[in-house]
Every structure is written in structure tokens, then in C-alpha cells.
Amino acid sequence: MCVSDRLLKQDIAPVDDQQIVDAVMRMPISEWSYKSDPSIRHIGPMAQDFRAAFGLGKTDRAYDPVDAHGVTFAAIRGLYQKLLVQEARIELLERENAGRHRPHPD
């Protein structure tokens, strides 16, 4: 469980969803196993890369799941915003294209 009560937080500031998407796209994501249990595979970023990309947390040896959740939510929002822009552009282009290809009256 992630405690996320607004009343327990301070210095709340919005994030730029597009910057988050860009940082996620630059951050290496790997498949790996812990040396202590090589039979179990995981997928995700290295803590050092996460820290370099977002500057979150208190160490570059681990990252907090609450930060990973926040990055994920912001990236989803950023991608959805891009999707809406693309859908609007496609709709406009389809309308323009339909207008150019109307049959001419004889």
C-alpha cells in the first residue's frame, strides 16, 4: 500500500507529463535477475538510470515504488494527450481529404 494522503504532503507541484514521457523513452529498461536468486526474472530500470532521469528519492541504489507509480501515471497521461492530438489531426486530414475527392457533377 502506498500512503498518498494529500494532508500528509507538502510542496506539491504539477509535473510536465510530456517531459516525463520523454525521460521514460530515454531511460533504459532491462530484463534481469537478482544475483541472490537468478531463477527469477524481472523487468525494469536500474536505480541509477531512474535517479538520473527523474532526480527522485534519496539514493541511486534503489527507487521508491511510489515514484515509479507517479512516473507511470504521468507517462500514461502524456501519451494520452499525444493520442488526442493525433486523433484530432487525423480527423481534420480525413475531412480535408474527403472534400478533395468528392465526385464532380457532370
Backbone as CSV, one residue per row, in Angstrom:
resi,resn,N_x,N_y,N_z,CA_x,CA_y,CA_z,C_x,C_y,C_z
1,MET,0.841,-1.165,0.000,0.000,0.000,0.000,0.892,1.236,0.000
2,CYS,0.556,2.207,-0.866,1.263,3.486,-0.900,0.419,4.526,-0.183
3,VAL,0.940,5.072,0.888,0.235,6.155,1.569,0.353,7.379,0.679
4,SER,-0.792,7.962,0.324,-0.773,9.066,-0.624,-1.759,10.158,-0.244
5,ASP,-2.036,10.310,1.013,-2.974,11.305,1.518,-2.410,12.710,1.304
6,ARG,-3.186,13.551,0.651,-2.773,14.927,0.390,-2.390,15.655,1.677
7,LEU,-3.059,15.340,2.771,-2.815,16.019,4.042,-1.438,15.683,4.635
8,LEU,-0.815,14.633,4.147,0.496,14.225,4.651,1.643,14.762,3.793
9,LYS,1.301,15.553,2.786,2.313,16.007,1.824,2.502,17.515,1.916
10,GLN,3.642,17.955,1.395,3.924,19.389,1.321,4.646,19.678,0.011
11,ASP,4.750,20.942,-0.323,5.465,21.390,-1.525,4.961,20.671,-2.778
12,ILE,3.646,20.519,-2.910,3.028,19.824,-4.042,3.134,20.709,-5.282
13,ALA,3.595,20.152,-6.375,3.743,20.895,-7.628,3.372,19.987,-8.792
14,PRO,2.782,20.551,-9.834,2.440,19.730,-11.009,3.706,19.287,-11.750
15,VAL,3.569,18.237,-12.540,4.669,17.769,-13.379,4.299,17.989,-14.843
16,ASP,5.302,18.024,-15.677,5.102,18.143,-17.122,5.043,16.724,-17.684
17,ASP,3.832,16.282,-18.024,3.639,14.912,-18.489,4.491,14.594,-19.715
18,GLN,4.658,15.552,-20.609,5.449,15.309,-21.820,6.929,15.128,-21.486
19,GLN,7.435,15.886,-20.522,8.828,15.698,-20.093,9.013,14.317,-19.472
20,ILE,8.002,13.859,-18.736,8.072,12.522,-18.136,8.122,11.462,-19.231
21,VAL,7.246,11.585,-20.240,7.251,10.630,-21.356,8.622,10.616,-22.021
22,ASP,9.167,11.783,-22.289,10.475,11.863,-22.943,11.562,11.201,-22.090
23,ALA,11.521,11.429,-20.777,12.528,10.831,-19.890,12.375,9.312,-19.837
24,VAL,11.138,8.831,-19.799,10.904,7.383,-19.808,11.448,6.777,-21.099
25,MET,11.233,7.454,-22.216,11.689,6.919,-23.501,13.218,6.866,-23.593
26,ARG,13.900,7.764,-22.890,15.373,7.762,-22.901,15.957,6.784,-21.885
27,MET,15.166,6.399,-20.887,15.678,5.558,-19.800,15.750,4.093,-20.233
28,PRO,16.903,3.464,-20.085,16.995,2.044,-20.445,16.109,1.187,-19.536
29,ILE,15.434,0.239,-20.138,14.635,-0.751,-19.411,15.230,-2.117,-19.770
30,SER,15.507,-2.912,-18.775,16.179,-4.193,-18.991,15.420,-5.326,-18.328
31,GLU,15.724,-6.528,-18.778,15.275,-7.748,-18.096,16.477,-8.276,-17.344
32,TRP,16.265,-8.751,-16.120,17.384,-9.124,-15.271,16.940,-10.042,-14.138
33,SER,17.928,-10.578,-13.438,17.711,-11.366,-12.216,18.590,-10.792,-11.117
34,TYR,18.136,-10.924,-9.874,18.997,-10.584,-8.745,20.039,-11.697,-8.602
35,LYS,21.240,-11.312,-8.247,22.304,-12.293,-8.034,21.913,-13.294,-6.961
36,SER,21.113,-12.852,-5.983,20.710,-13.731,-4.884,19.675,-14.767,-5.303
37,ASP,19.005,-14.552,-6.449,18.013,-15.520,-6.935,17.936,-15.459,-8.455
38,PRO,18.923,-16.048,-9.131,18.983,-15.965,-10.592,17.858,-16.702,-11.318
39,SER,17.057,-17.477,-10.613,15.978,-18.219,-11.273,14.742,-17.354,-11.548
40,ILE,14.671,-16.194,-10.904,13.503,-15.324,-11.077,13.895,-14.116,-11.925
41,ARG,13.167,-13.898,-13.015,13.435,-12.777,-13.921,12.540,-11.601,-13.559
42,HIS,13.079,-10.408,-13.762,12.355,-9.156,-13.542,12.556,-8.264,-14.754
43,ILE,11.794,-7.189,-14.816,11.969,-6.196,-15.866,11.819,-4.819,-15.247
44,GLY,12.659,-3.911,-15.671,12.563,-2.556,-15.152,13.859,-1.801,-15.337
45,PRO,13.861,-0.551,-14.878,15.069,0.265,-14.991,16.052,-0.047,-13.871
46,MET,17.288,0.339,-14.064,18.271,0.307,-12.995,18.051,1.558,-12.149
47,ALA,18.258,1.446,-10.857,18.030,2.574,-9.957,18.851,3.798,-10.363
48,GLN,20.069,3.579,-10.827,20.921,4.693,-11.236,20.302,5.444,-12.415
49,ASP,19.720,4.713,-13.375,19.089,5.345,-14.533,17.810,6.080,-14.138
50,PHE,17.046,5.486,-13.214,15.819,6.122,-12.729,16.162,7.444,-12.035
51,ARG,17.172,7.400,-11.195,17.601,8.608,-10.466,18.098,9.670,-11.443
52,ALA,18.876,9.265,-12.448,19.392,10.216,-13.436,18.250,10.834,-14.249
53,ALA,17.238,10.042,-14.552,16.130,10.525,-15.375,15.204,11.472,-14.620
54,PHE,14.962,11.195,-13.345,13.921,11.933,-12.620,14.413,12.665,-11.374
55,GLY,15.600,12.339,-10.883,16.131,13.015,-9.709,15.324,12.774,-8.441
56,LEU,14.635,11.667,-8.370,13.760,11.376,-7.236,14.439,10.446,-6.241
57,GLY,14.003,10.513,-5.005,14.487,9.609,-3.975,15.753,10.105,-3.305
58,LYS,16.255,9.284,-2.383,17.420,9.705,-1.604,18.689,8.958,-1.961
59,THR,18.621,8.022,-2.908,19.807,7.259,-3.296,19.687,6.848,-4.759
60,ASP,20.817,6.506,-5.346,20.783,5.968,-6.711,20.962,4.449,-6.696
61,ARG,20.784,3.845,-5.531,20.897,2.395,-5.392,19.529,1.707,-5.383
62,ALA,18.470,2.500,-5.202,17.106,1.969,-5.167,16.160,3.099,-5.539
63,TYR,14.971,2.747,-6.004,13.953,3.776,-6.190,12.683,3.333,-5.491
64,ASP,11.921,4.308,-5.062,10.710,4.056,-4.293,9.568,3.704,-5.243
65,PRO,8.816,2.648,-4.967,7.680,2.311,-5.822,6.683,3.472,-5.989
66,VAL,6.544,4.319,-4.980,5.619,5.441,-5.133,6.090,6.362,-6.256
67,ASP,7.403,6.530,-6.431,7.925,7.336,-7.532,7.698,6.641,-8.876
68,ALA,7.894,5.319,-8.892,7.642,4.568,-10.128,6.170,4.673,-10.520
69,HIS,5.280,4.616,-9.535,3.846,4.759,-9.829,3.558,6.138,-10.399
70,GLY,4.100,7.168,-9.779,3.863,8.532,-10.251,4.376,8.740,-11.664
71,VAL,5.570,8.234,-11.948,6.126,8.336,-13.297,5.219,7.613,-14.294
72,THR,4.747,6.440,-13.923,3.869,5.668,-14.806,2.579,6.425,-15.098
73,PHE,1.947,6.957,-14.056,0.700,7.714,-14.267,0.927,8.935,-15.148
74,ALA,2.006,9.673,-14.896,2.293,10.861,-15.696,2.586,10.486,-17.146
75,ALA,3.316,9.392,-17.349,3.624,8.956,-18.715,2.359,8.537,-19.453
76,ILE,1.462,7.854,-18.774,0.189,7.473,-19.396,-0.582,8.723,-19.796
77,ARG,-0.648,9.699,-18.907,-1.352,10.947,-19.226,-0.704,11.647,-20.416
78,GLY,0.630,11.688,-20.427,1.342,12.326,-21.531,1.083,11.633,-22.851
79,LEU,1.088,10.310,-22.838,0.810,9.561,-24.065,-0.638,9.756,-24.510
80,TYR,-1.563,9.825,-23.562,-2.971,10.050,-23.899,-3.153,11.435,-24.525
81,GLN,-2.459,12.424,-23.994,-2.520,13.762,-24.592,-2.023,13.734,-26.027
82,LYS,-0.926,13.022,-26.273,-0.400,12.898,-27.634,-1.405,12.182,-28.533
83,LEU,-2.047,11.159,-28.010,-3.047,10.420,-28.764,-4.204,11.325,-29.166
84,LEU,-4.678,12.157,-28.253,-5.785,13.068,-28.562,-5.403,14.052,-29.660
85,VAL,-4.181,14.562,-29.607,-3.710,15.486,-30.641,-3.659,14.771,-31.995
86,GLN,-3.144,13.554,-31.999,-3.063,12.790,-33.254,-4.447,12.462,-33.795
87,GLU,-5.374,12.087,-32.919,-6.736,11.787,-33.368,-7.387,13.013,-33.997
88,ALA,-7.192,14.176,-33.391,-7.757,15.409,-33.946,-7.130,15.717,-35.305
89,ARG,-5.837,15.517,-35.422,-5.145,15.768,-36.707,-5.637,14.796,-37.777
90,ILE,-5.783,13.539,-37.440,-6.272,12.544,-38.396,-7.687,12.905,-38.847
91,GLU,-8.539,13.282,-37.897,-9.910,13.656,-38.245,-9.922,14.846,-39.201
92,LEU,-9.091,15.849,-38.930,-9.007,17.011,-39.812,-8.522,16.611,-41.194
93,LEU,-7.482,15.801,-41.270,-6.948,15.358,-42.553,-7.967,14.516,-43.325
94,GLU,-8.719,13.676,-42.616,-9.743,12.870,-43.290,-10.844,13.755,-43.857
95,ARG,-11.238,14.793,-43.102,-12.254,15.720,-43.620,-11.731,16.470,-44.840
96,GLU,-10.483,16.932,-44.755,-9.891,17.630,-45.889,-9.784,16.704,-47.097
97,ASN,-9.374,15.485,-46.867,-9.227,14.513,-47.944,-10.579,14.173,-48.566
98,ALA,-11.594,14.021,-47.749,-12.938,13.714,-48.265,-13.440,14.871,-49.132
99,GLY,-13.161,16.106,-48.756,-13.580,17.263,-49.527,-12.899,17.350,-50.871
100,ARG,-11.696,16.869,-50.978,-10.938,16.907,-52.246,-11.362,15.801,-53.200
101,HIS,-11.957,14.773,-52.692,-12.294,13.616,-53.523,-13.782,13.453,-53.753
102,ARG,-14.515,14.520,-53.633,-15.941,14.423,-53.938,-16.104,14.309,-55.457
103,PRO,-17.044,13.498,-55.892,-17.268,13.382,-57.336,-17.766,14.714,-57.906
104,HIS,-17.228,15.064,-59.044,-17.650,16.298,-59.714,-18.952,16.061,-60.453
105,PRO,-19.901,16.976,-60.340,-21.156,16.806,-61.110,-20.869,16.959,-62.585
106,ASP,-21.482,16.101,-63.399,-21.286,16.145,-64.866,-22.237,17.084,-65.520
